[in-house]
Amino acid sequence: MVKNYKLNEENDTKKFLETHYGKKPIKIDYKKLNELKLNHFNDPYSWARQAKKWSVNMNGVIYDKPEQLEELKKIEQKRLRNRANDIELNHAVYYPDK
């Protein structure tokens, strides 16, 4: 069972939450964020196309050949579509159907 406690004072989180261990957050607007998400959706394994040697282990299956990238892309796109559950609908990313 979980108990709630009323704190007497507000804890200072400036050095932890707001900076992530001293690193300042990158300022980005929703338009740019949605653009980055769509770019990732369109080519989720772009890093593998540029790498000389790579492998991806998905559900115990190892993919390591360039001709398997299209299959991986379809799997990742399906996963992104199924898990798209944005809370703020005005900032939601709508992934294209196939």
C-alpha positions in Angstrom: 0.0 0.0 0.0 1.2 3.5 -0.8 1.0 6.4 1.6 0.9 10.1 0.7 2.7 12.5 2.9 2.2 16.3 3.1 5.6 17.9 2.8 6.3 21.1 4.8 8.3 22.7 2.1 8.8 22.4 -1.6 12.0 20.5 -2.5 14.4 22.2 -4.9 14.7 20.1 -8.1 16.5 22.7 -10.3 19.8 20.7 -10.3 18.1 17.4 -11.0 14.8 17.5 -13.0 15.1 20.7 -14.9 18.7 20.0 -16.0 19.0 16.2 -16.1 22.2 16.0 -14.1 23.6 19.3 -15.2 22.8 19.1 -18.9 20.4 21.7 -20.1 17.4 20.6 -22.2 17.2 21.2 -25.9 14.5 23.8 -26.7 12.3 22.5 -29.5 8.8 23.4 -30.6 6.1 21.0 -31.4 6.3 21.6 -35.2 10.0 20.5 -35.2 9.3 17.6 -32.9 6.5 16.3 -35.1 8.8 16.7 -38.1 11.5 14.6 -36.4 8.9 11.9 -35.5 7.7 11.7 -39.1 11.2 11.5 -40.4 11.9 8.6 -38.0 8.6 7.0 -39.1 9.5 7.2 -42.8 13.0 5.7 -42.3 13.4 4.3 -38.8 16.7 2.4 -39.7 18.5 5.2 -41.6 21.4 4.7 -39.3 21.7 1.1 -40.5 21.8 2.2 -44.1 24.8 4.4 -43.4 26.7 1.9 -41.2 29.1 -0.6 -42.7 28.2 -3.4 -40.2 25.0 -3.5 -38.1 22.5 -5.9 -36.7 19.1 -5.6 -35.0 17.6 -8.2 -32.7 13.9 -8.0 -32.7 12.0 -10.6 -30.7 14.9 -13.0 -30.9 15.3 -12.7 -34.7 18.6 -11.2 -35.8 18.4 -8.9 -38.9 21.8 -8.0 -40.4 21.4 -7.8 -44.1 20.6 -4.7 -46.1 17.7 -6.5 -47.9 16.0 -7.1 -44.6 15.7 -3.3 -43.8 12.4 -3.0 -45.7 10.9 -5.8 -43.5 12.2 -4.1 -40.4 10.9 -0.7 -41.5 7.4 -2.2 -41.9 7.5 -3.8 -38.5 8.7 -0.6 -36.9 6.0 1.5 -38.7 3.3 -0.8 -37.5 4.6 -0.6 -34.0 4.7 3.2 -34.1 1.1 3.4 -35.4 -0.2 1.0 -32.8 1.6 2.8 -29.9 0.7 6.3 -31.0 -1.4 7.4 -28.0 -0.8 11.1 -27.6 -2.4 12.7 -24.6 -2.5 16.2 -26.1 -4.4 15.6 -29.4 -3.6 19.1 -30.6 0.1 18.1 -30.6 -0.5 14.5 -31.9 1.5 13.0 -34.8 -0.7 11.3 -37.3 1.3 8.6 -39.1 0.3 7.9 -42.7 -1.3 4.6 -43.5 1.0 2.5 -45.6 
